[in-house]
Amino acid sequence: MSSYRLYGMGSPNVVKVVIALEELGQSYDFAHVNVFQGEQRESWFLDLNPNGKVPVLVEQREQGDFVLFESGAIMDWLASRHGAFGGESEDERALVRQWLAFQMANTGPIFGNAIHFSFATRECPYGQNRFTIELRKLLKVIERRLSKADYLAGNYSIADMALWPWIRTLEMFFADDLQSPALRRWFAQVEARPAVAAAVARMDTIGKLDRESRRAASPEQLDRYFGRVAWQD
Ligand SMILES: N[C@@H](CCC(=O)N[C@@H](CS)C(=O)NCC(=O)O)C(=O)O
């Protein structure tokens, strides 16, 4: 039996955890959550994460499960639990956490909104413009950093694992904005890692489940998922 169970879908915030588990050589069961039809709002899932979002990582322990949500917290905990990819010294660990926090507080929400509003350009050009400008600003920050260091925190770490799936997802929507040299070099280096390839292969299967569940979702369920209509409690 695996010691970990990961609840998720094929989205970047979940892929980053899969990369970490693969890099750390951990076995895990993947429990697909049908977010398009609202499974994340069911009572059993809210008991795991009251915020109703994936990923959630559960470590199965004899004395009772340990449950963790928020992908940044999960990455940080995995790195410290297994003693790898989180920095060696106190200062290195702080730098890893700094770049992990940068991903969580900036690229996650801004890239996510930029993608969201790219679908809603006609309805909301203001939103599209605002988040595309912010996205480009963040890509410049990343380029500046990666032109001075091999990886975000110096050595390859959970901070790179957290950012990489977001850049991969952006390739589908903002490919023209991703051509700067340091970003391309870093992206290829991370992509070439066997653990990253294994994570991508596993997540391709999960992506198929997402597409099926999205096709099967009703217009009302999709409105709730995309936040156009409030969830009924
Ligand atoms: N800050 C959270 C964000 C998680 C998140 O946004 N998850 C999305 C998929 S990537 C989700 O579960 N969406 C479903 C919903 O909000 O109802 C994290 O990094 O774990």
Ligand as a Chemical Component Dictionary entry (heavy atoms), coordinates in Angstrom:
data_LIG
# 
_chem_comp.id                   LIG 
_chem_comp.type                 NON-POLYMER 
_chem_comp.pdbx_formal_charge   0 
_chem_comp.three_letter_code    LIG 
# 
loop_
_chem_comp_atom.comp_id 
_chem_comp_atom.atom_id 
_chem_comp_atom.alt_atom_id 
_chem_comp_atom.type_symbol 
_chem_comp_atom.charge 
_chem_comp_atom.model_Cartn_x 
_chem_comp_atom.model_Cartn_y 
_chem_comp_atom.model_Cartn_z 
_chem_comp_atom.pdbx_ordinal 
LIG N1  N1  N 0 -3.644  27.936 -3.612 1  
LIG C1  C1  C 0 -4.200  26.644 -3.905 2  
LIG C2  C2  C 0 -4.956  26.726 -5.211 3  
LIG C3  C3  C 0 -5.586  25.387 -5.579 4  
LIG C4  C4  C 0 -6.515  25.528 -6.769 5  
LIG O1  O1  O 0 -6.768  26.629 -7.269 6  
LIG N2  N2  N 0 -7.037  24.374 -7.214 7  
LIG C5  C5  C 0 -7.947  24.357 -8.329 8  
LIG C6  C6  C 0 -7.390  23.448 -9.416 9  
LIG S1  S1  S 0 -5.774  24.019 -9.883 10 
LIG C7  C7  C 0 -9.278  23.811 -7.874 11 
LIG O2  O2  O 0 -9.333  22.901 -7.077 12 
LIG N3  N3  N 0 -10.365 24.390 -8.379 13 
LIG C8  C8  C 0 -11.671 23.952 -8.083 14 
LIG C9  C9  C 0 -12.492 25.000 -7.388 15 
LIG O3  O3  O 0 -11.961 26.056 -7.042 16 
LIG O4  O4  O 0 -13.689 24.766 -7.197 17 
LIG C10 C10 C 0 -3.061  25.613 -4.008 18 
LIG O5  O5  O 0 -2.007  25.988 -4.531 19 
LIG O6  O6  O 0 -3.229  24.475 -3.552 20 
# 
loop_
_chem_comp_bond.comp_id 
_chem_comp_bond.atom_id_1 
_chem_comp_bond.atom_id_2 
_chem_comp_bond.value_order 
_chem_comp_bond.pdbx_ordinal 
LIG N1  C1  SING 1  
LIG C1  C2  SING 2  
LIG C1  C10 SING 3  
LIG C2  C3  SING 4  
LIG C3  C4  SING 5  
LIG C4  O1  DOUB 6  
LIG C4  N2  SING 7  
LIG N2  C5  SING 8  
LIG C5  C6  SING 9  
LIG C5  C7  SING 10 
LIG C6  S1  SING 11 
LIG C7  O2  DOUB 12 
LIG C7  N3  SING 13 
LIG N3  C8  SING 14 
LIG C8  C9  SING 15 
LIG C9  O3  DOUB 16 
LIG C9  O4  SING 17 
LIG C10 O5  DOUB 18 
LIG C10 O6  SING 19 
# 
